[in-house]
């Protein structure tokens, strides 16, 4: 018995869920992880018991099922174009941006997640430029705008993996104040980290064993062991609506005056000091 009819039906359900609410745009890998949730709904277990899940279907099977039906899913984003060699254009065509202070900036490890956030207007909703890590270094005018804002925050959104933590470390090394970065600019990790993945019961994979460099002090012992075992979780494993909601809330609620702080922000103030933000569990 072939699995293709089962996958086709589950894929239709997954695409509908990925686009909720209001016709969100989503990436191919986000659709894959939504398919995993449809086929294996163990992600709905109690949050107080942390665990991650093995994928119920291989990615190549998903890709084969999707190939013939890509046009059936208008919310599916095309793969982002490869970054060209040589000089890159400025971050924004609106040069007026550089005349003002930019209080926050979001840097994403994944180009696909960057494209998805922009396609869903997160940069407008959160009043925050969004860049992929491979677009660094920042335009000098944008750096000046961060300095001009006073107390600006550069948020880094990355996978729960050694490469994700290395991405955060590289951004902090380049732009953190202790290393000669822009004056008064803080660099913070927004996650993903292993404890987020366990609380949300995300689908995990396997990568090279062991971290690629020093681990941040904010990681717990069990998280260090989790990373040492070779487990990884991609940002794409977070449901699109949850990812958008969480990023908007965290970006708006940190680093600037204006948005009022909620009890959630007060509860995680200590965690913020370690460079990580706790994601909402509801």
Order of alpha helices (4+ residues) and beta strands (2+ residues): alpha-alpha-beta-alpha-beta-alpha-alpha-beta-alpha-beta-alpha-beta-alpha-beta-alpha-beta-alpha-alpha-alpha
